[in-house]
Amino acid sequence: MNTTERQIQDINEILSCLPESAIQEVKDFAFYLAEREKRRKEFVERVLKAEREPDTVICSSVEEFIQAIENAEDDD
């Protein structure tokens, strides 16, 4: 059994001990973490794209750079 399977089995054992309301909280938190990771990956990809095309982003501060990335149109 690999590590991921063991971790899932451990989580399932813990969940079986929890009341339904707590299971729903765990589910909501897991969805939150998954969505946060998705947004982080999208942001990293936009930053890497901006780094590959440095002439397209001219900023005088980090805040301005991040704002430019967030406002950039997706070419994908």
VMD Tcl script that draws the C-alpha trace (Angstrom):
set ca {
  {0.00 0.00 0.00}
  {1.49 3.34 -0.98}
  {1.53 6.41 1.23}
  {-1.46 8.10 -0.42}
  {-3.64 5.02 -0.05}
  {-2.63 4.70 3.61}
  {-3.41 8.37 4.25}
  {-6.84 7.98 2.64}
  {-7.50 4.87 4.72}
  {-6.47 6.79 7.89}
  {-8.83 9.65 6.99}
  {-11.69 7.23 6.31}
  {-11.17 5.64 9.74}
  {-11.29 9.05 11.39}
  {-14.37 10.08 9.42}
  {-16.25 6.96 10.49}
  {-15.99 8.16 14.10}
  {-17.40 11.63 13.42}
  {-21.02 12.79 13.49}
  {-22.65 13.83 10.20}
  {-22.26 17.56 10.94}
  {-18.52 17.19 11.47}
  {-18.19 15.15 8.27}
  {-19.89 17.98 6.37}
  {-17.41 20.46 7.88}
  {-14.50 18.26 6.80}
  {-15.97 18.02 3.30}
  {-16.45 21.80 3.08}
  {-12.88 22.38 4.26}
  {-11.50 19.88 1.74}
  {-13.37 21.67 -1.08}
  {-11.99 24.99 0.19}
  {-8.43 23.62 0.15}
  {-8.88 22.18 -3.34}
  {-10.23 25.49 -4.68}
  {-7.43 27.44 -3.00}
  {-4.83 25.13 -4.57}
  {-6.49 25.52 -7.97}
  {-6.34 29.32 -7.68}
  {-2.70 29.16 -6.53}
  {-1.72 27.02 -9.52}
  {-3.51 29.39 -11.90}
  {-1.73 32.37 -10.34}
  {1.66 30.65 -10.56}
  {1.03 29.87 -14.22}
  {0.13 33.51 -14.93}
  {3.29 34.68 -13.16}
  {5.45 32.21 -15.09}
  {3.85 33.33 -18.33}
  {4.56 36.96 -17.48}
  {8.17 36.07 -16.69}
  {8.52 34.33 -20.07}
  {7.24 37.47 -21.79}
  {8.87 40.26 -19.75}
  {8.36 42.92 -22.41}
  {4.58 42.69 -22.03}
  {4.57 43.73 -18.35}
  {6.22 46.97 -17.28}
  {5.57 47.83 -13.63}
  {7.17 50.02 -11.01}
  {6.14 47.95 -7.97}
  {5.28 44.41 -6.95}
  {1.68 45.46 -6.32}
  {1.42 46.93 -9.81}
  {2.95 43.75 -11.25}
  {0.41 41.52 -9.47}
  {-2.43 43.80 -10.56}
  {-1.22 43.60 -14.17}
  {-1.14 39.80 -13.97}
  {-4.63 39.65 -12.49}
  {-5.99 41.98 -15.18}
  {-4.22 40.25 -18.08}
  {-6.38 38.54 -20.67}
  {-5.94 34.80 -20.94}
  {-4.48 33.76 -24.30}
  {-5.11 30.09 -23.56}
}
mol new
graphics top color blue
foreach p $ca { graphics top sphere $p radius 0.5 }
foreach p [lrange $ca 0 end-1] q [lrange $ca 1 end] { graphics top cylinder $p $q radius 0.2 }
display resetview
